[in-house]
Amino acid sequence: MLICLFKLEDIGPVLADMILDQNVVIDETTIEKFSFSGSITYSLIFQGMLHLEDMTSELYGPFPFAFSSGFVQYAFSFIAEDKTVKDKRMKKNTLGLVLMLVPEIVSKIDDFREELAKILIYKFHSIYKINQVNKEFLSDIIQSYNKILTDLLSSQQAVMLSKQIIDFLAVKPVPSAKKELENLAVIHPEKYTTLIKNYYASFLSSLPYKETSFDDIKAIIKTKNYAFHFRREDQVEEDFINTQKAIIFLVDISNRKYKTTYTVLSKLEEKPKIALVVSLPEDIEKASHQYAKFFTGLEGYISGMPFFSASFTSTSEFKAKMLEALFWTLSPA
């Protein structure tokens, strides 16, 4: 397991800590990858939180890891006293996030997620100050993680999976010529403009962006490697849609207003990765019927394209599902 710790006033982002259960030198490229993943996760998990009372210690994931296949990431949120926090609204507290990278095969083991959640909730139950979340504390979590593996797997399998993390870190990036930014789009109905504004604002509070602009119809955030576009679905042109490597569609299934999504998809000449985050009514029977009807109509537009879908019925679910969709679009094909 590889662990990274982020906290509120460091997000810019700055990596507070990164540890393994073995002594391995971690290069700047790896730190940059985790800084990027951590800042996105941090911004979306805490998006729209108005009061400290809204904060809960919770395990999120698994999410795809954006920079290598074969791995997934989990995130655990917590709150702790931090007298260095300058924002008076935080009342000398900070929001923290622990990002954990594990081999994908581990996430598929029966009971693994439940056991990991138990460990994290138990360990953080006694944390009151941010300086308690130190290298020794995080190392203890890794030791508990290793025990889960040895309980659920053979010792040989556990060693093999631990080696997989080491091998990932040992791969050095090959220098290459400067490449163009990869375009990723979030396309949404007008109804969700306010929700997207908050989503955009949460990115600005954490992503290390180089350029940005915003209006009610479209917005863009450019980082070192990506250009994140936010576009209202009734304002999508063919020359825009066909320059995207991946597209996340926010779809209003709950009100049966998704014909414009079909219209946008009909403009595609290329085959980008497609992620759908759809709103559903709370009534299970009604939701099932509308979901099936939407996807029946969708099949003719996404045939042969890499595809991901998730649904939500509440704002908190929306944050988690958008995070899943975003990391899926960023992950290797």
Secondary structure, 3 states (H helix, E strand, C coil): CEEEEEEHHHCCCCCCEEECCCCCCCCHHHHHHHHHHHHHHHHHHCCCCCCHHHCCCEEEEEEECCCCCCEEEEEEEEEEECCCCCCHHHCCEEEEEEEEEEEHHHHCCCCHHHHHHHHHHHHHCCCCEHHHCCHHHHHHHHHHHHHHHHHHCCHHHHHHHHHHHHHHHHCCCCCCCCCCCEEEEEEECHHHHHHHHHHHHHHHCCCCCCEEEECCCEEEEECCCEEEEEEEHHHCCHHHHCCCCEEEEEEECCCCECHHHHHHHHCCCCCCEEEEEEECCCCHHHHHHHHHHHHHHHHHHHCCCCEEEEEECCHHHHHHHHHHHHHHHHCCC
